[in-house]
Amino acid sequence: MNLTYGGGRVLACWFSATGTTKAVVQQSAAALAEVLGAPLEHFDFTLPQARTAPPELRPGDVAVVGLPVYAGRLPNVLLPYLNTWEGGGAAVLPVVVYGNRNFDDALMELRELLESHHFHTFAAAAFVGEHAFSTTLAAGRPDETDLQEAADFGRQAGLALLRGAASPVDVPGNCPVGPYYQPRDRAGNPIDIRKVKSKVNADCDRCGLCAALCPMGSIDPADVSRYTGICIKCGACIKGCPKHARYYDDPGYLYHKEELELGYPGRAPIWRSL
Ligand SMILES: Cc1cc2nc3c(=O)[nH]c(=O)nc-3n(C[C@H](O)[C@H](O)[C@H](O)COP(=O)(O)O)c2cc1C
């Protein structure tokens, strides 16, 4: 089908535990809104209290929906919530952000999810952000160059929509999507980090910021060394702690982190459809 701009808002939507997805989505959405002359609104669904209801799309709106890549796919804990979304025919840009290894089938999964909920995809992108596990993998990304690319992507998407854009957008990846990426140890055995949780060292001053930042609401604010729910290893508490007081000491997690740092040292590319 052919899509045109219906005169509505641009709605920038993101889940972003360490802020990299937020940065590129905001940049793309701002440039898109400028080209379209549309009002810009934000919908941040990182924290649990924001995920009680889906974003409200109106006819003619254009959404930019950004998610980080976890194990080559969308974060699976978010799927029940994302499956409550309803696009009502809105145009949408699916955006994923990956940490220098690969985005595998994540962009395909996002395109398929959005299309199945009556959003119409017409452009898409995979950007690169500093890996949640590391400070050296894609360090500092998205950087100035990435943010310029993100803005240009939003601009080009806006111009395409004004001309009339084909939907759905073509993206790389398997359809139906393949399995989650499986880290392995030296002997080739799967590393299972699902039960691994971050710990707290003596520098912690109990400020409670980590509990407030946890996208799963899993850290007890009254005792931040205690988990009340699952840890998805998103990095929010680790990177958000001003005292650098949170850490992982699980050998499997640390092995996987180092393997990624050694295996993917270069500058991973951005993929975009426009
Ligand atoms: C549990 C988990 C799994 C991840 N899996 C991948 C992956 O398969 N490929 C990759 O390149 N980056 C992977 N990453 C890195 C994130 O995609 C990257 O850090 C992203 O920038 C995080 O986005 P955010 O800052 O918006 O939270 C993973 C991160 C986490 C927390």
The ligand as an SDF file (V2000), in Angstrom:
LIG
                    3D

 31 33  0  0  0  0  0  0  0  0999 V2000
   20.1180   -8.5330   27.9900 C   0  0  0  0  0  0  0  0  0  0  0  0
   20.7980   -7.8030   26.8580 C   0  0  0  0  0  0  0  0  0  0  0  0
   21.0380   -8.4490   25.6560 C   0  0  0  0  0  0  0  0  0  0  0  0
   21.6600   -7.7730   24.6050 C   0  0  0  0  0  0  0  0  0  0  0  0
   21.8340   -8.4040   23.3990 N   0  0  0  0  0  0  0  0  0  0  0  0
   22.4280   -7.7460   22.3740 C   0  0  0  0  0  0  0  0  0  0  0  0
   22.5950   -8.3930   21.1080 C   0  0  0  0  0  0  0  0  0  0  0  0
   22.1280   -9.5110   20.8570 O   0  0  0  0  0  0  0  0  0  0  0  0
   23.2820   -7.7350   20.1480 N   0  0  0  0  0  0  0  0  0  0  0  0
   23.8210   -6.5070   20.3630 C   0  0  0  0  0  0  0  0  0  0  0  0
   24.5040   -5.9990   19.4780 O   0  0  0  0  0  0  0  0  0  0  0  0
   23.6190   -5.8320   21.5290 N   0  0  0  0  0  0  0  0  0  0  0  0
   22.9230   -6.4340   22.5280 C   0  0  0  0  0  0  0  0  0  0  0  0
   22.7140   -5.7840   23.7210 N   0  0  0  0  0  0  0  0  0  0  0  0
   23.1250   -4.3930   23.8540 C   0  0  0  0  0  0  0  0  0  0  0  0
   21.9730   -3.3910   23.6920 C   0  0  0  0  0  0  0  0  0  0  0  0
   21.2610   -3.6440   22.5100 O   0  0  0  0  0  0  0  0  0  0  0  0
   22.5470   -1.9730   23.6630 C   0  0  0  0  0  0  0  0  0  0  0  0
   23.3110   -1.7600   24.8130 O   0  0  0  0  0  0  0  0  0  0  0  0
   21.4950   -0.8880   23.5520 C   0  0  0  0  0  0  0  0  0  0  0  0
   22.1870    0.2850   23.2090 O   0  0  0  0  0  0  0  0  0  0  0  0
   20.7480   -0.6740   24.8500 C   0  0  0  0  0  0  0  0  0  0  0  0
   19.7370    0.2860   24.6550 O   0  0  0  0  0  0  0  0  0  0  0  0
   19.2800    1.3320   25.7980 P   0  0  0  0  0  0  0  0  0  0  0  0
   20.4570    2.2240   26.0790 O   0  0  0  0  0  0  0  0  0  0  0  0
   18.1900    2.0920   25.1280 O   0  0  0  0  0  0  0  0  0  0  0  0
   18.8280    0.5580   26.9780 O   0  0  0  0  0  0  0  0  0  0  0  0
   22.0820   -6.4350   24.7670 C   0  0  0  0  0  0  0  0  0  0  0  0
   21.8350   -5.7870   25.9890 C   0  0  0  0  0  0  0  0  0  0  0  0
   21.1900   -6.4540   27.0130 C   0  0  0  0  0  0  0  0  0  0  0  0
   20.9040   -5.7120   28.2810 C   0  0  0  0  0  0  0  0  0  0  0  0
  1  2  1  0
  2  3  1  0
  2 30  2  0
  3  4  2  0
  4  5  1  0
  4 28  1  0
  5  6  2  0
  6  7  1  0
  6 13  1  0
  7  8  2  0
  7  9  1  0
  9 10  1  0
 10 11  2  0
 10 12  1  0
 12 13  2  0
 13 14  1  0
 14 15  1  0
 14 28  1  0
 15 16  1  0
 16 17  1  0
 16 18  1  0
 18 19  1  0
 18 20  1  0
 20 21  1  0
 20 22  1  0
 22 23  1  0
 23 24  1  0
 24 25  2  0
 24 26  1  0
 24 27  1  0
 28 29  2  0
 29 30  1  0
 30 31  1  0
M  END
$$$$
